């Protein structure tokens, strides 16, 4: 069963986030540290709004793909220190991390 890890950075007034650092330094670190544990890839979204024009709850959303939640847990147990320890280099807020197993999907052609 495919597992997606969703990493959410809150969009609050006092939050800072260096997207360039995140993309060029932090995510390559994630790749390096988590590759031996089966990370398949990642995607980053920059929130730009809500359906009704309000402020989005999160400013940046990243998804990490693994085959299983246990692979992610093993990666964090072994290499989570350097990965989570890098957060203060690009954000003054800790992320919200959610582990989800894929239970359905759709695609448009």
N, C-alpha and C positions, 0 to 999 in steps of 0.2 A: 504494500500500500504506500503510495507517495505521501510524503510529509512536507508541508510548507511551514517555515518559521517566518512569522511576520514581526518585524521590528518597527515600532512606531515611536516617533519623536513628537512630543506634545507641542502644539502651537499656542504657547502662552506668551504674554507680553514680555516677560523677562528672559525668555529663551534665546540663546544664541546657537547658531549652527553654521559651520564652515563646509558647504557642500563640495567645494573643490577638494579640500583635504579628505573628506569622506570618500569621494570617488577615486582619487589618485593615490591615497595612502592607506586609508582604513580598509577598504574593501579588498585591495590586493593582500593585506595582512590576513584578512578573513580567509581568502582563498588559500594562502600559504599554510595557515595553521589548521584549517578544517579539511583540506583536500585529502589527507590520509584517512579521514573518517567518513568520506563519501559525499561531500558537498558536490552537487551537480551543477549549480549555478546560482545567480542572484539577479534581482531586478530592483531598480530604485525608481520611486515615483515622487515627484515634488507636487504636493497638494496645491491646487490653484483655486479651489472654491468648493461650494456645495450646490446641490440642485436648486436651492432657493436663494442663493446669493450670500449666504452667511459665511462666517469665518470657519474654515475647516478645523476640526479638533486636533489634527496632526499636520505638521508641516512637511515631514519627510517620512515615507513608508518604504521599507526595504523588505523583500521576500528572499529567503534562502531556501533552496530545494535540496532535499535529501530523500532517500528511499524510505527511511524509517525514522521515527522519533528517537529511537535508541541510538542511531548514528549521531544525531545532533547532541544528545545528552553525553555521549562518549567524547565528542569533540569539545564540549564545554568543560567536562571534567578534566580533560588532559590539557587543553590550550585556551580555556576561557579566560585565564588570568591576563595574558597579553592582549587578547581581543577586547575584553571589557575594560581593561586598564587603559586602553587607547581612547576611550570615549571622551575624557576631558580635553583631548587635543582638538576636538571638533564641536563639542556641545557642552553646555553647562547644565544639561538635564540628562538624567538616566533614561534610557529607552524603556518602553513597555514591550515585552517579548511574549508572543503567543505561539504555541505549538499547535498545529492543526493537521489532522489526517484528511486526505482527499476522500470525499464520499460521493461526489458527483461532479460533472463538468459538462460544458457545451462549447462548441466552437462554430464560428460562422465561416462559410467559404466565400 
